[in-house]
Amino acid sequence: MTPATEPRNPARTLPDLCVRCATCMAVCPVARVTPRFPGPKQAGPGAQRFRSAAEASVDDWIELCTACRLCDTACPAGVPISELNLLAKAKFLDERGRGLRDWLLVRSDLFGELAARYSRFVNPLLQNRTVRWLLDRTLAIDRRRMLPPYEYPTFRKWFADRQAPESAGRPRIAYFHGCFTNTNEVDVGKAAVALLEAAGFTVTVPPQRCCGIPRLGVGDLRGAREMGQRNLSLLLPTVREGTDLVFSSTSCGMMLRHEYGPLLNLPGAQELAVRLFDICEFLVRRQEENDAAVRFKPLPRKVAYFTPCHLRALNIGLPALELLRLVPGVEVAMLDTECCGLGGLYGFRKEKYPISEEIGKGLKKEVGRLDPDTIVTDCEGCRMQLRALTGREVLHPVQLLRDALAEG
């Protein structure tokens, strides 16, 4: 299998390709809710025309960009606006410096395993009002934002300790689980493994590190490159032996497939990208080939599906929605909104929390209109935001699909 992607022409990064149509302004979730952000056109190609590498950046409003990439998907001229925004953000933060808060928030790969191992002590502390007040006052991590709990055993430990089914004659598939699945949503990883095995594969979990998207989100291009280089050294041996790689986090997948190459210019990025698939994209193609197709039992459920921004950026359609419609009894409808507002670590910052919540109001209203039994979405950040906004059950599509697997 090869994904329908092609390397971007470097000339497309030129800001003068922007035709000033303002389509990106219309879809930008931040520009809609605050006048402080002039919008992606001004932040990216507009300012880039006048931004000199030798001059200090004064564009402090560039930090208000959530890096949702909706501007990229809307641009009729194909300008990679979000990349220009990220470059501008990196320049501004390199000049201003980064605080302790961002240093801590982007290092979930360092602290996650330890926090998960001691989750019975860590989780009560994270939910404690006094602790959250202290985090608010000292690190400006908004106390109104619920912090995700950790789980133990981690996904990697569960996978290493499990009794795997007989694998003779089965093709191999590798799984990139990402940090959040490993330490905070272990069941997503378990569901992904169950689906892939039901499709006739032997699942492997290659060595891997954080994809680097948290560092990219705070404009730390050097840190993102370092994480990318480490991952490529760990993952390329797997794809070079002819094994495809699937991911369940659309944010990790977008980082691995798109940002390692055109933005970070990492050697080997395209070699990885052509063997890299969203798990639902991969399973849809497997179903279409009718080769060991997964069978589902009836599962009466009213489901609302939310499309993550980074799934739109992958430009692979809505494969999870296609799979959900194969399950007898599932009544699925799409939530007619474009962004949840969390923006990864964006919504945890005290100064950005009000913007995040304002963006999410439309999504909360739409959920109330549909009144589903369950909400599903492919992005862990969107799931966190939806739980906070609605108080409802929110799952990854693979969890619902796993629950609908037919016996045998």
C-alpha positions as CSV (number, residue, x, y, z in Angstrom):
1,M,0.0,0.0,0.0
2,T,1.1,3.5,-0.7
3,P,-0.7,6.6,0.6
4,A,-2.0,9.2,-1.9
5,T,0.6,11.8,-1.0
6,E,3.4,13.5,-2.9
7,P,6.3,15.6,-1.9
8,R,5.6,19.3,-1.7
9,N,7.3,21.6,-4.2
10,P,9.7,23.9,-2.2
11,A,8.5,26.8,-4.3
12,R,5.1,26.6,-2.6
13,T,6.6,28.0,0.6
14,L,7.0,31.4,-1.1
15,P,4.7,33.9,0.5
16,D,4.1,35.7,-2.8
17,L,2.0,32.8,-4.0
18,C,-0.7,34.1,-1.6
19,V,-3.5,35.7,-3.7
20,R,-4.9,37.6,-0.6
21,C,-8.3,36.0,-1.0
22,A,-8.8,35.8,2.8
23,T,-10.3,32.3,2.6
24,C,-7.9,31.3,5.4
25,M,-9.3,34.1,7.5
26,A,-12.8,32.7,7.2
27,V,-11.9,29.3,8.5
28,C,-9.4,30.4,11.3
29,P,-11.0,29.5,14.6
30,V,-8.8,31.9,16.6
31,A,-9.5,35.0,14.4
32,R,-13.2,34.3,14.8
33,V,-13.2,34.7,18.5
34,T,-10.6,37.3,19.3
35,P,-9.5,40.6,17.6
36,R,-6.0,40.1,19.1
37,F,-5.1,37.7,16.3
38,P,-5.0,39.3,12.8
39,G,-5.5,35.9,11.1
40,P,-3.3,33.4,9.2
41,K,-3.0,35.5,6.1
42,Q,-1.4,38.3,8.0
43,A,0.6,36.1,10.4
44,G,2.0,33.9,7.7
45,P,2.4,35.1,4.1
46,G,1.5,38.7,4.8
47,A,4.1,39.3,7.5
48,Q,6.6,37.0,5.8
49,R,7.0,39.4,2.9
50,F,8.4,42.0,5.3
51,R,10.0,39.8,8.0
52,S,13.8,40.0,7.9
53,A,16.0,37.4,9.5
54,A,18.3,40.1,10.7
55,E,15.6,42.1,12.5
56,A,13.9,41.4,15.8
57,S,10.4,40.0,15.5
58,V,7.7,42.1,17.1
59,D,4.8,39.8,16.2
60,D,3.8,38.7,19.7
61,W,0.3,37.8,18.5
62,I,1.9,34.9,16.5
63,E,1.7,32.8,19.6
64,L,-2.1,32.9,19.4
65,C,-2.0,30.5,16.4
66,T,-3.1,27.0,17.4
67,A,-1.4,25.3,14.5
68,C,-4.7,23.6,13.5
69,R,-3.7,23.8,9.8
70,L,-7.2,24.6,8.7
71,C,-5.7,27.5,6.8
72,D,-3.6,25.1,4.7
73,T,-6.6,23.0,3.8
74,A,-8.6,26.0,2.8
75,C,-6.0,27.9,0.7
76,P,-6.8,27.7,-3.0
77,A,-3.2,28.6,-4.0
78,G,-1.7,25.8,-2.0
79,V,0.4,28.1,0.3
80,P,1.6,26.2,3.4
81,I,0.4,29.0,5.7
82,S,0.8,27.0,8.9
83,E,4.4,26.4,8.1
84,L,5.0,30.1,7.7
85,N,3.2,30.7,10.9
86,L,5.4,28.1,12.7
87,L,8.6,29.6,11.4
88,A,7.5,33.1,12.6
89,K,6.5,31.7,16.0
90,A,9.9,29.9,16.3
91,K,11.7,33.2,15.4
92,F,9.8,35.2,18.0
93,L,10.3,32.6,20.7
94,D,14.0,32.2,19.9
95,E,14.4,35.9,20.5
96,R,12.1,36.1,23.6
97,G,13.1,32.7,25.1
98,R,10.9,29.9,26.5
99,G,9.7,29.6,30.1
100,L,9.7,26.7,32.5
101,R,6.1,25.9,31.7
102,D,6.7,25.1,28.1
103,W,9.9,23.2,29.0
104,L,7.8,20.9,31.3
105,L,4.7,20.6,29.1
106,V,6.6,19.4,26.0
107,R,8.4,16.7,27.8
108,S,5.6,14.2,28.4
109,D,7.9,11.6,26.9
110,L,10.3,12.1,29.9
111,F,7.8,12.3,32.7
112,G,4.9,10.2,31.4
113,E,6.3,6.7,32.1
114,L,7.3,7.7,35.7
115,A,3.9,9.4,36.3
116,A,2.1,6.3,35.0
117,R,4.1,4.0,37.2
118,Y,3.0,6.0,40.3
119,S,-0.4,7.0,38.9
120,R,-2.2,6.0,42.1
121,F,-0.3,8.9,43.8
122,V,0.0,11.3,40.8
123,N,-3.6,11.3,39.7
124,P,-5.1,12.5,43.0
125,L,-2.5,15.2,43.1
126,L,-3.4,16.4,39.6
127,Q,-7.0,16.6,40.5
128,N,-6.4,18.3,43.8
129,R,-7.7,21.9,43.8
130,T,-4.8,23.2,45.8
131,V,-2.3,21.6,43.5
132,R,-4.1,23.0,40.4
133,W,-4.2,26.4,42.0
134,L,-0.4,26.3,42.6
135,L,0.1,25.2,39.0
136,D,-2.1,28.1,37.9
137,R,-0.2,30.7,40.0
138,T,3.4,29.4,39.4
139,L,3.3,28.0,35.9
140,A,0.2,29.6,34.4
141,I,-1.4,26.2,33.7
142,D,-5.1,27.2,34.0
143,R,-6.7,25.6,37.0
144,R,-10.0,25.2,35.1
145,R,-8.4,22.8,32.7
146,M,-8.7,19.2,33.9
147,L,-5.4,17.4,33.7
148,P,-5.6,13.9,32.1
149,P,-5.0,11.0,34.4
150,Y,-2.2,8.5,34.0
151,E,-2.7,4.7,33.7
152,Y,-0.6,1.7,34.6
153,P,0.4,-0.7,33.2
154,T,1.4,1.4,30.2
155,F,0.5,0.3,26.7
156,R,4.0,-0.8,26.0
157,K,4.1,-2.9,29.2
158,W,0.7,-4.4,28.4
159,F,1.8,-5.3,24.9
160,A,5.1,-6.8,26.1
161,D,3.4,-9.0,28.8
162,R,0.3,-10.1,26.7
163,Q,-0.2,-13.6,25.3
164,A,-0.2,-12.9,21.5
165,P,-2.3,-15.1,19.2
166,E,-0.7,-17.6,16.8
167,S,1.1,-15.6,14.1
168,A,2.2,-18.2,11.6
169,G,1.4,-17.2,8.0
170,R,0.1,-13.7,9.0
171,P,1.6,-10.5,7.5
172,R,3.2,-8.1,9.9
173,I,2.0,-4.6,10.7
174,A,3.8,-2.1,13.0
175,Y,2.0,0.3,15.3
176,F,3.1,3.8,16.3
177,H,1.0,4.3,19.5
178,G,2.3,7.8,20.6
179,C,2.9,9.1,24.1
180,F,-0.8,9.7,25.1
181,T,-1.9,6.2,24.3
182,N,1.1,4.7,26.1
183,T,0.5,6.5,29.4
184,N,-3.0,8.1,29.4
185,E,-5.4,6.1,27.1
186,V,-4.0,2.6,27.1
187,D,-7.4,1.1,25.9
188,V,-7.0,3.0,22.6
189,G,-3.8,1.0,22.0
190,K,-5.5,-2.3,23.0
191,A,-8.4,-1.6,20.7
192,A,-6.0,-0.8,17.8
193,V,-4.2,-4.1,18.3
194,A,-7.5,-6.0,18.5
195,L,-8.7,-4.6,15.2
196,L,-5.4,-5.2,13.4
197,E,-5.3,-8.8,14.6
198,A,-9.0,-9.3,13.6
199,A,-7.9,-8.1,10.1
200,G,-5.4,-10.9,9.9
201,F,-2.2,-9.2,11.0
202,T,0.6,-9.9,13.5
203,V,1.1,-6.6,15.3
204,T,4.6,-5.4,16.3
205,V,5.4,-2.3,18.3
206,P,8.8,-0.9,17.2
207,P,11.0,1.3,19.5
208,Q,9.7,4.9,19.2
209,R,9.9,8.3,20.9
210,C,7.6,11.2,21.1
211,C,6.8,12.4,17.6
212,G,7.9,15.9,18.5
213,I,4.6,17.8,17.8
214,P,4.5,19.3,21.3
215,R,7.9,20.9,20.7
216,L,6.8,22.1,17.3
217,G,3.7,23.6,18.8
218,V,5.8,25.9,21.0
219,G,8.0,26.9,18.1
220,D,11.0,24.7,19.2
221,L,12.1,23.6,15.8
222,R,15.5,22.4,17.0
223,G,13.8,20.2,19.6
224,A,11.3,18.9,17.0
225,R,14.1,18.0,14.6
226,E,16.0,16.1,17.3
227,M,12.8,14.1,18.2
228,G,12.2,13.5,14.5
229,Q,15.8,12.3,13.9
230,R,15.5,9.9,16.8
231,N,12.2,8.5,15.5
232,L,13.5,8.0,12.0
233,S,16.5,6.1,13.2
234,L,14.1,3.8,15.2
235,L,11.3,3.4,12.6
236,L,13.1,3.3,9.3
237,P,14.5,-0.3,9.9
238,T,10.9,-1.5,10.2
239,V,9.7,0.0,7.0
240,R,12.9,-1.0,5.1
241,E,12.1,-4.6,5.9
242,G,8.8,-4.1,4.1
243,T,6.5,-3.6,7.0
244,D,3.8,-0.9,6.9
245,L,3.4,1.4,9.9
246,V,0.0,2.6,11.3
247,F,-0.8,5.3,13.8
248,S,-3.9,6.0,15.8
249,S,-3.3,9.6,16.7
250,T,-3.9,12.0,13.9
251,S,-1.6,14.6,15.4
252,C,1.3,12.1,15.6
253,G,0.5,10.9,12.1
254,M,0.4,14.4,10.7
255,M,3.8,15.2,12.3
256,L,5.4,11.9,11.0
257,R,3.9,12.1,7.5
258,H,4.1,15.8,6.8
259,E,6.2,17.8,9.1
260,Y,9.3,15.6,9.2
261,G,9.9,16.2,5.5
262,P,8.9,19.7,4.0
263,L,9.2,21.7,7.3
264,L,12.0,19.9,9.2
265,N,13.9,18.6,6.2
266,L,14.8,15.3,7.8
267,P,16.6,12.7,5.7
268,G,14.5,9.6,5.3
269,A,11.2,11.3,6.0
270,Q,9.7,10.6,2.7
271,E,10.8,6.9,2.9
272,L,8.8,6.7,6.1
273,A,5.8,8.6,4.8
274,V,5.1,6.2,1.9
275,R,4.7,3.3,4.4
276,L,2.8,5.2,7.0
277,F,-1.0,5.1,7.4
278,D,-3.8,6.2,9.7
279,I,-5.2,3.0,11.2
280,C,-8.7,3.6,9.9
281,E,-7.3,4.5,6.5
282,F,-5.4,1.2,6.5
283,L,-8.4,-0.9,7.6
284,V,-10.7,0.7,5.0
285,R,-8.3,-0.2,2.2
286,R,-8.1,-3.7,3.7
287,Q,-11.9,-3.9,3.6
288,E,-12.0,-2.7,0.0
289,E,-9.5,-5.4,-1.0
290,N,-11.8,-7.9,0.7
291,D,-8.8,-9.7,2.1
292,A,-9.5,-11.0,5.6
293,A,-12.1,-8.2,6.0
294,V,-13.2,-7.4,9.5
295,R,-16.7,-8.5,10.4
296,F,-18.9,-6.6,12.8
297,K,-21.9,-7.6,15.0
298,P,-24.9,-5.3,15.6
299,L,-24.2,-2.5,18.1
300,P,-27.2,-0.3,18.7
301,R,-25.7,3.1,19.4
302,K,-26.3,6.8,18.4
303,V,-22.9,8.2,17.6
304,A,-21.6,11.7,16.9
305,Y,-18.3,11.8,14.9
306,F,-16.0,14.8,15.2
307,T,-13.4,15.4,12.5
308,P,-10.0,16.6,14.0
309,C,-8.2,19.4,12.3
310,H,-5.1,17.3,11.8
311,L,-7.1,14.6,10.1
312,R,-8.3,17.2,7.6
313,A,-4.6,18.1,7.1
314,L,-3.8,14.5,6.3
315,N,-6.1,14.7,3.2
316,I,-7.2,11.1,3.5
317,G,-11.0,11.6,3.7
318,L,-12.9,10.3,6.7
319,P,-11.9,6.6,7.0
320,A,-13.2,6.2,10.6
321,L,-16.6,7.4,9.5
322,E,-16.6,4.8,6.7
323,L,-15.8,2.0,9.1
324,L,-18.4,3.1,11.6
325,R,-21.0,3.0,8.9
326,L,-20.2,-0.7,8.4
327,V,-21.4,-1.6,11.9
328,P,-25.0,-2.7,12.0
329,G,-27.1,-0.7,14.4
330,V,-24.8,2.3,14.7
331,E,-26.5,5.5,13.8
332,V,-23.7,7.9,13.1
333,A,-23.8,11.6,12.3
334,M,-21.1,14.2,11.9
335,L,-20.7,17.1,14.2
336,D,-20.9,20.2,12.0
337,T,-18.0,22.2,13.5
338,E,-14.4,22.6,12.4
339,C,-12.3,22.9,15.5
340,C,-12.5,21.9,19.2
341,G,-10.3,24.7,20.4
342,L,-7.9,22.7,22.6
343,G,-4.9,22.9,20.1
344,G,-2.8,20.4,22.0
345,L,-1.0,22.3,24.9
346,Y,-2.6,25.6,23.7
347,G,-5.7,25.1,25.9
348,F,-3.7,24.4,29.0
349,R,-2.1,27.8,29.1
350,K,-3.8,30.4,31.3
351,E,-3.5,33.2,28.8
352,K,-5.0,31.1,26.0
353,Y,-7.7,29.1,28.0
354,P,-10.5,31.7,27.3
355,I,-9.8,31.5,23.6
356,S,-9.8,27.7,23.7
357,E,-13.2,27.7,25.5
358,E,-14.7,30.3,23.2
359,I,-13.8,28.2,20.2
360,G,-15.3,25.2,21.8
361,K,-18.7,26.7,22.4
362,G,-20.0,25.9,18.9
363,L,-19.0,22.3,19.3
364,K,-20.7,22.0,22.7
365,K,-23.9,23.4,21.2
366,E,-23.7,21.0,18.2
367,V,-23.3,18.0,20.6
368,G,-26.4,19.2,22.5
369,R,-28.4,19.4,19.3
370,L,-27.5,15.8,18.2
371,D,-27.7,14.4,21.7
372,P,-25.6,11.2,21.0
373,D,-25.0,8.2,23.2
374,T,-21.3,8.4,22.4
375,I,-18.9,10.8,20.7
376,V,-16.0,9.5,18.7
377,T,-13.0,11.3,17.3
378,D,-9.5,10.3,16.2
379,C,-7.5,12.9,18.2
380,E,-6.6,12.7,21.9
381,G,-6.7,16.4,22.3
382,C,-10.2,16.6,20.8
383,R,-11.3,13.8,23.1
384,M,-10.1,15.7,26.2
385,Q,-11.8,18.9,25.1
386,L,-15.1,17.1,24.2
387,R,-15.2,15.4,27.6
388,A,-14.6,18.8,29.4
389,L,-17.2,20.6,27.3
390,T,-19.9,18.0,27.4
391,G,-19.3,15.5,30.2
392,R,-20.2,12.7,27.8
393,E,-18.5,9.4,26.8
394,V,-15.9,10.2,24.2
395,L,-14.0,7.4,22.5
396,H,-11.5,6.8,19.7
397,P,-13.2,5.2,16.7
398,V,-11.1,2.1,17.2
399,Q,-12.6,1.5,20.7
400,L,-16.1,1.5,19.3
401,L,-15.1,-0.7,16.4
402,R,-13.3,-3.1,18.7
403,D,-16.5,-3.4,20.8
404,A,-18.4,-4.3,17.6
405,L,-16.1,-7.1,16.4
406,A,-18.0,-10.2,15.5
407,E,-17.0,-13.4,17.4
408,G,-14.3,-15.5,15.6
